[in-house]
Amino acid sequence: MDILYLLIPLSLVLVFFIAVFFWWSLRSNQYDDLDGPGYRILMDDDSTTDRDPSPAGPETAVGKVVSARPGADVKDI
């Protein structure tokens, strides 16, 4: 029975902190747009301003293709 004198105030403090955290999340606009991030993943970014104009491929910065066959030494590459 003595444990109730500890558990009841402890649970009230816990509920208070949960309520403060929930109030903070509402005030900081955490729940404004719930569907937008899910749709943003599916949208294609067709802009080419940030992309490299050279074609993508297995090339290094100097333009050489780097590939190693099994059992090849470093000098063979």
C-alpha positions in Angstrom: 0.0 0.0 0.0 2.9 2.3 0.7 4.0 2.0 -3.0 0.9 3.9 -4.1 2.4 7.0 -2.4 5.2 6.8 -4.9 3.4 5.5 -8.0 0.6 8.0 -8.1 2.8 11.1 -8.0 5.2 9.5 -10.4 2.4 8.7 -12.9 1.1 12.3 -12.6 4.6 13.7 -13.4 4.8 11.3 -16.4 1.4 12.4 -17.7 2.5 16.1 -17.2 5.6 15.5 -19.3 3.7 13.7 -22.0 1.1 16.5 -22.2 3.9 19.2 -22.4 5.6 17.2 -25.2 2.4 16.9 -27.1 1.5 20.6 -26.7 5.0 21.5 -27.9 4.6 19.2 -31.0 1.3 20.9 -31.8 2.7 24.4 -31.4 5.7 23.7 -33.6 3.5 22.6 -36.5 4.5 18.9 -36.5 1.1 17.7 -37.7 0.4 20.3 -40.4 1.1 18.2 -43.5 0.8 14.5 -42.9 0.3 13.4 -46.6 2.9 15.7 -48.3 6.1 13.7 -47.4 4.6 10.5 -48.6 3.7 12.0 -52.0 7.0 13.8 -52.2 8.9 10.5 -52.4 6.8 9.4 -55.4 7.3 12.7 -57.4 10.0 12.7 -60.1 12.5 15.5 -60.1 12.9 16.3 -63.8 15.1 19.3 -63.3 18.6 19.0 -64.7 20.1 22.1 -63.0 21.8 20.1 -60.2 22.9 17.1 -62.2 26.2 16.5 -63.9 25.9 16.9 -67.7 28.2 14.0 -68.4 26.5 10.6 -68.8 26.5 8.4 -65.8 28.5 5.2 -66.0 31.2 3.2 -64.2 33.9 5.8 -64.8 36.3 7.4 -62.3 37.2 11.0 -62.2 39.9 10.5 -64.9 37.6 8.7 -67.2 38.9 5.2 -66.9 36.6 2.3 -66.4 37.6 0.5 -63.2 36.6 -3.2 -63.0 38.5 -6.1 -61.6 38.1 -9.7 -62.7 38.3 -12.4 -60.1 42.0 -13.3 -59.4 43.4 -10.1 -61.0 46.3 -8.3 -59.4 46.4 -4.6 -58.8 48.9 -4.1 -61.6 46.5 -5.8 -64.1 43.8 -3.3 -63.6 
